[in-house]
Amino acid sequence: MRIYITGIAGLLGNNIVKKLVNRCEITGVDILDLKIPNITYENFSLYETERLREHIKNVMPDAVIHTAAAVNVDECEENPEWAYKLNEEVTGNITEICHSLGIKLIYISSDAVFDGEDEKLYVETDLANPLNIYAKTKLGGEKYVLQYKENLVFRTNIYGHNIQNKKSFGEWIVTSLEEGKTLNMFEDIDFSPILVNDLAEIIYKALECNLCGLYHVCATGCISKYDFGIYLKEVFGLDTGKINRSQSESIHFKAKRSKHMGMSNEKIKRDLGIRIRTPEESIKEFKRLYDEEL
């Protein structure tokens, strides 16, 4: 299988490479020039639409996995033109490129598309009502991709090991605690975080089964940000640092946040015949992989 990844040096892109490099022929594009073992990829901006079209056409992959996005929620709120351009306009361009070449597109969306008013695990048929620019633009990207029935959209919330000089949510907690810092973590915000390695494997299975449409790909069940941090501290055996309970209203964010982002993964589990870890099981696997990396 030949795969093309946008944002290949990002958290998800690089972990797809690590997970699938021995099973797939992988290349892609990223604005960053990092040395990723066992593959080569191009360095240019996704705003260069014709260059992107030619590169994809030359590769002619079985699927394009579009992971690149503007993901900083407050930055998106401060600079909406940037967010709309990268999350919507670029996604629309990639959708048309793939459709014209007969290539399947997988788009990585977000749990943030829900307003969190219902304290439940959201399913794919629930009404999306984004509260901020980031979420609105991710939902806008979904609409472009789902114009064509062969495409696939995964709503998710990931963490894991990042090749770049920045940290995912899980890494930030571990590093901060190791440095003896005190973290204030929200007990009134819950989510269904999935380990990025698990998402990469599910992407491969979805391609094998030629899955199409909209799916929630997340942990089984949900957990508060505070409980996530506490359990991670326990699993990693960290005696340094401290985690305090906090309420989201105590922070004046530039962008409004949803408090309940938990999603149901029953549809993807049923259609692929798989089991997906709970948040607690994912943290244990994160620790195993963390030790392996060290």
Secondary structure, DSSP 8 states (H G I E B T S, - for coil): -EEEEETTTSHHHHHHHHHHTTTSEEEEE-SS----TT---B---TT-HHHHHHHHHHH--SEEEE------HHHHHH-HHHHIIIIIIHHHHHHHHHHHHT-EEEEEEEGGGS---S-S-B-TTS-----SHHHHHHHHHHHHHTTSTT-EEEEE-EE---SSSS--HHHHHHHHHHTT-EEEEESS-EE--EEHHHHHHHHHHHHHTT--EEEE---SS-EEHHHHHHHHHHHTT--SSEEEEE-GGGS--SS---SB--B--HHHHHHHT-----HHHHHHHHHHHHHHH-
